[in-house]
């Protein structure tokens, strides 16, 4: 390791120069007086509006075009003639109703399932 010069920042053993006291601050003086601002400029008059030029009168419209002729109606299909309906059959005169079958005796209860008393 090569010896470095004394006072060089590389050598950690060298003494550091102490920071001096520095210059004293300048004392603050009184604030400078404010002067009134100058009056503003008067507003300039605006540019006058451009006068409108009157429009030209419109030309009268001519007569309209004639309408197209209508299309001829398509001929209707011939209607099928409705044939004669079948005549209704005459109602048979209602007679007395035939007697119905007599009611049967019913099925006897099975001996395997006796009826439980209510």
C-alpha positions in Angstrom: 0.0 0.0 0.0 1.5 3.3 -1.1 1.7 6.1 1.5 -0.7 8.9 0.7 -0.2 12.6 1.3 -1.3 14.0 4.7 -4.7 15.7 4.6 -5.9 13.7 1.7 -9.4 12.4 1.9 -8.3 8.8 1.1 -6.3 8.4 4.3 -8.8 7.7 7.2 -6.2 8.7 9.8 -5.6 12.2 8.5 -7.3 15.1 10.5 -10.4 16.6 8.9 -10.5 20.3 8.4 -13.1 21.7 10.9 -15.9 23.8 9.4 -15.4 27.5 10.2 -18.0 29.8 11.8 -18.9 31.3 8.5 -20.1 34.8 7.8 -22.6 36.4 10.1 -26.1 36.9 8.6 -26.9 40.3 7.4 -29.5 41.9 9.7 -33.0 42.2 8.2 -33.9 45.8 7.3 -37.4 47.3 7.2 -39.6 46.2 4.4 -39.5 48.4 1.3 -42.5 50.6 1.0 -45.1 49.5 -1.7 -46.1 52.0 -4.3 -49.6 52.4 -5.6 -50.0 50.7 -9.0 -50.4 52.8 -12.0 -53.9 53.1 -13.4 -54.8 50.6 -16.1 -55.2 51.4 -19.7 -58.7 52.3 -20.8 -60.4 49.5 -22.7 -60.3 49.9 -26.4 -63.6 50.0 -28.3 -64.4 46.7 -30.0 -64.4 46.2 -33.8 -67.8 47.2 -35.1 -69.9 44.3 -36.4 -69.7 43.6 -40.1 -73.0 44.7 -41.7 -74.9 41.7 -43.0 -75.5 41.5 -46.7 -79.1 40.9 -47.5 -79.7 37.6 -49.3 -80.8 37.3 -52.8 -84.5 36.6 -53.3 -85.3 33.0 -54.2 -86.5 32.1 -57.6 -90.0 30.9 -57.8 -90.3 27.1 -58.1 -91.5 25.7 -61.3 -94.4 23.3 -61.7 -94.0 19.8 -60.3 -93.4 16.8 -62.4 -96.4 14.8 -63.5 -97.0 11.7 -61.4 -96.4 8.3 -62.8 -99.5 6.4 -64.0 -100.7 3.8 -61.7 -100.1 0.1 -62.3 -102.9 -1.9 -63.6 -104.5 -4.2 -61.0 -103.6 -7.8 -61.3 -106.7 -9.9 -62.4 -108.2 -11.7 -59.5 -108.1 -15.5 -59.5 -111.5 -17.0 -60.3 -113.4 -17.9 -57.1 -114.2 -21.5 -56.8 -117.9 -22.1 -56.8 -119.2 -23.6 -53.5 -120.9 -26.8 -54.3 -124.2 -28.0 -52.8 -123.8 -29.1 -49.2 -124.9 -32.6 -48.2 -128.4 -32.5 -46.7 -128.6 -33.2 -43.0 -129.9 -36.5 -42.0 -133.3 -36.3 -40.3 -133.3 -36.9 -36.6 -134.7 -40.1 -35.4 -137.6 -39.7 -33.1 -136.6 -40.3 -29.5 -138.3 -43.2 -27.9 -138.3 -44.7 -24.4 -134.9 -45.6 -23.1 -134.0 -49.2 -22.8 -133.9 -50.6 -19.3 -130.4 -50.8 -17.8 -128.7 -54.0 -16.5 -129.8 -54.8 -12.9 -127.1 -54.2 -10.3 -125.1 -57.3 -9.3 -124.7 -58.6 -5.8 -121.1 -57.4 -5.5 -118.0 -59.4 -4.5 -118.0 -61.1 -1.1 -115.2 -59.9 1.3 -112.1 -62.0 1.3 -111.7 -64.3 4.3 -108.0 -63.3 4.5 -108.6 -59.7 5.2 -111.2 -59.4 7.9 -112.8 -55.9 8.2 -111.5 -54.0 11.2 -114.2 -52.7 13.5 -114.7 -48.9 13.4 
